[in-house]
Every structure is written in structure tokens, then in C-alpha cells.
Amino acid sequence: MSTALSILDLATIAPGQSARDSFANSVALAQAAERTGYRRVWYAEHHNMGSIASSATSVLIGHIAEHTDTIRLGSGGIMLPNHSPLVIAEQFGTLETLFPGRIDLGLGRAPGSDQKTMFALRRNPASADSFPQDVLELQGYLSGRSRVSGVQAVPRAEGVVPLYILGSSLFGAQLAAQLGLPYAFASHFAPDALHQAVNVYRESFRPSEQLAEPYVMAGVNVFAAENTEEAVEQKTIAYRTRTRMFIKRGAADASYTDAEIDAFLASPNGRQLASMTTYTAVGTPAEVVAYLDDFAASIGADELILAHSATQIDDRVRSVELTGSAMAAAAHEPAVG
């Protein structure tokens, strides 16, 4: 398998654990990824979600960088409408200065939150409309070619902080193509427009200073274990837990049995939630790599960013290791025929 593999770490806080536990788990996950040949680990900006600890995304990236040596680290992504471009340029200029050659900046325009949280962030819902202009302003600060007269981002790193556009619709695909930036599609939770968006991106791509040809990344959920039954069990537990989290956000009591959760996911109301994880590789390392190979080929992906989603950290780390080792072995297999 020649497609590069990376990781999206959701920095989840498991039931009964703390945010500190989550950060320790993220360190262990990144170290496992570094050991087994993954290209990068990204962290996503979410707010007001009790089960996700990556709200201060740039701070978490710095913490993980202190505990790793070579793997690239970045945001998948920073929700730029929540911030001024100057502040993000300062944060990521600082990170690149401290950890040269290792920092990525993935950008999205979704709020990463609900209406009340948007208010708490002092965000205007219309701020997403200026996302393309904000990306260009940010790019100017990072490159030392500021679009705002008399304003520079300090510190500005000597090295390049590459930008990536994240999305789950045609808007992001068109913007990434127009700006000549890599495009990462969030197919791990929003699969519907994947193929159309990738086609639009490739057809509309304009070369840029950062990128000469289109570069496509796509998200996939992964549960790899020593045997298929164990992997399936991990997936079942993880997706039940995830469903409870979605329900709990709007309800005072979310104490549903496994049977009730399974019935909900099979119902018309639950099928949409279930369909969010359409792209899921589950099984032995060989089965997972075969799935990822087929998935990558279906869209011509240059890189897959994997969400290893088992509830227990030991299972997540093992999934990372098994998939990475199997990927490396497959890449060195001689061609047949």
C-alpha cells in the first residue's frame, strides 16, 4: 500500500476518566504513530463537548510535540471563523519556531460548537462568510507578506507552516482548488459528498507556491485487532458510546441500555447517525489494510487520515500499531504479475 497514513486524534475523554487522562492517552497514541511510520497526527477544535479535550488545539499540539521527536503534528482543524487570523498565525508561528519542520495548519469554517457556544466565543454566525479572505490574510502573516499594512505576526517561523483546507462539502473543495492547497475531506463522519467533492477539487485545482498538483486526504474510522471478532466488539462498544454522547447532549438522562441504543441506530431517526460512520475499516491488520487500499483507490487519495476510535486507550494504541506495521509490510511487498 503506497498511500500515506496519518491519524486524527479526537482526544476523547472516556467515561470515568479526566482531561489529564485524555492528554496522556494522546501522547501515547502519537508515540505509537511515530514508532510505526505514520506521517502526521492532527487534533480538532471542538468546544463545549464534555467528551473531547482538544478545545485549546495549539496548546495540545505543543504538548504532544514535547513528547515526540519526528512526527508531524497539526490541526484537523482550527475553525478559523472562531479566531482572528493574526492570533492563529502567532500561535502556529510559535509552534513552528519551537518544533521546526513538524507543524501543520489545517483550517475549517464550521463552528465546532452549538449556537450558545458561538455566543460564548463572541462569534458572529456570519463570520464564516469571510473564511476565504481570512485564509488569505493568515497565509500572508505566515509567509511574511502581510495583507494588513503595518501588521506582522510575531514570531514568524523561518520554516513553512503548510496550510490544508478541511471540509465536508463542495465549498471547501472549490476553495482548496482555487488557492492551490491540499484538501482533506471529513469522510470519517460526513461521507455523503466525498466523491463529488474530490472530483471538483481535482478538476478546478490551480497550482500555487505551496502545491504544484492536487493533494487529497480523506478520513476513515479504524478498528484493528488481532482477530476480527475483537475488532467488531471494539467498534460496537465505541459506536454505542458515541451514540449515547450525541443523545446526552440534549437530554438530562441518557441511561440507555445497549439494546435500546442498537434499536435507535436501526430506526429511521438513528440511521442518519449510523450512516455518519459509513467509512469504517474493522478487522485484522490484513483486513484493515485491504479496506484502506480499496477506499484510497476509489478516490485516488494521496493520504488517509485515520480515526482509531476504540474506547480503551490500549486498544487504540494497538490498533495504531497493527495498522501501521501492516501498512509498512504491504508497501514493501513485491508487485504481482
Disulfide bonds with the S-S distance in Angstrom:
none
